[in-house]
Amino acid sequence: MAKESSFDIVSTVDMQEVDNAFQQAKKELSQRYDLKDSGAEISLDKSAGTLTVTAPADFVASQVIDVIGSKLIKRGIDLTAVKWGDSTPSSGGGVRRCATVVNGIDKETASKINKDIKAQKLKCKVTIEGDKLRVSSPSRDTLQEVIAFLRGQDYGQPLQYVNYR
């Protein structure tokens, strides 16, 4: 048995599930009575991880975003993984709202998580490795405490705890 146990903190989103939710929302947009002929459109760029909503008014855009949000929840995707931007005017007098799907932990969030874990004064070591963090400790109980602590915190994006060994 290894003398030191560890786990990784990551923030990943399954883009296939986002695509499935997008397809369901697009279908509902074409079938729902109040949105059918409203002129609202949605588009997804899987490679860039962006969703774009184009609508004739802010109210319609917010309704479309609610539809997308409900489909994402049904697909098991946390809504904190989708960051919506502000409304911008688009051609034809409408509005456009873009969203990015968060994949990976950025440097600021990683250092904040690292600082919060160190503030708990637990006997563990945290290393930042690109877009993930590795927490290691000789005691598995300490690792469980770290996971329990992090689940109670809000960092503005969903966190997963993988490779627990």
N, C-alpha and C positions, 0 to 999 in steps of 0.2 A: 504494500500500500504506500502511496506517495505521502511524504511527510508534510506537504503543504497543499491545502485544498484551494480551489479558486472558482470564480465564475466571471462571465463577461456581461457588461451592461451595454445593450445596443438599442437602437431605435430604427426599426425597419418596418416597411409597409409593403405588403404583397401587391404589386402593381396589377397583377391579373385580377385580383378581387376589386381593385379600383376600376378597372376596365369593365368588369361585370356590372358593378353598381352604376357606372356611366351609361352602359347600354340599357339597363332597366329604367334609369331616369329619363333617357332619351325616348324610350317607348312610352312611358307614362306622359311625357310632355306632348306627344302626338295624339294621345287618347283622352287626356283629361279635358273636360268641357271648358273650364275657365282658362286653360293655357293653350288649347288646341290652335286657335287662330290669333294668338297674341303676338306672334313674331319673335318669340323668345327662342334662342338656340343655345346649345351647349357643345363644347368641343373638348377633346382630351388629346394631349400630346404625351404619350407614354414614355418616350425617351427622355424628355425634359421634366416629366412629372408635373405638368401644369393642366389645370382645368380652366376653361374660359366660358363665362356666361355672357351672352349678348341679349339684351331685352329692350323694349321700348320705354320702360320706366323703372325706377328704383324698386317700386312695389312688386312688379312682376319679377324682377331679378331676385328679390329676396324670397319670393315664392318658389322659384326654380332652385335656389340654393337650399331651401328647406327640403325640397323633393330629393335633391342629391344627397343631403345629409341623412335623410331617413333611409335611403338605399345603402349608403355606406355603413350605417349602424347595423342594418340587417345582414350585411356581409361581414360583420365583425371587425370593422375598421374604426379605431378611435377618432373622433372628430378633431381632437387636438393635433392630429397628424396632418390636417389640411389647414393651411394659413391663407385666409381670404384677404385680398387687398382692398383698397378703397375703390369706389365707383369712379370711372372715368368716362367722359362723353365719347360716344362713338359716332360714326357717320350715320346720317339719317335721323338725328335727334335722339338716339337711344343712349343706353349706358352699357358699359362693359365692366365686368368684375373678373379678375384673374385670381387663381389660387395656386399655391405650390404645395406639393405633397412632400412632407419632411421625411428625408431618409438620411440616417446617420446623425450623430451628435456633433454639433459644431464646437469649436474651441472654447467659447465663452461658457456654454452650458456644461461642457465637460469639466472645466476648471471649477465651476460653481458646485457641481456634484462632488468633486474631489474635496473641495473645501468643507462642504457640509458633512461628508463622511469623517474627515479628520477632526471636525469639531465635536463629534460624538465620543472621541477618545477611546475608540475600540482598537484592539490589537490586530490591525490589518494593514495591508499595503495596497495602495491604489496606483495604477499606472495608466496613463492615457496612451492609447495605441491607435492613432489615426482618428477614425470616427466611432471608436468604442473605448470602453474602460475595462480594465481587468482588475478585479479585487481578489487578493489572495491572503490567506491566513492559515496558521496551523490548526485552528479550531473551526470546525464546521458550524458550531453554534454561533460563533461570531459572524460568519457569513450570513447565517439566517437572520441575525439581528440587523445586519446592514440592509438586506433585502426588505425586511419589515419596515425599517426606517424610511427607505427610499419610496416604498409604496405609499407612505403617508405624505410625501412631498409632492409639489407640483412644479414641474420644470417647463411647462408649456408644450410638451410633446410626450407621446407615449414611450415608456421604457420597457424593454424585455430583458429578462435575466436568463442567459443561455450558457451552455458548456459548464454546468455545475459539476465539478469533479473533486 
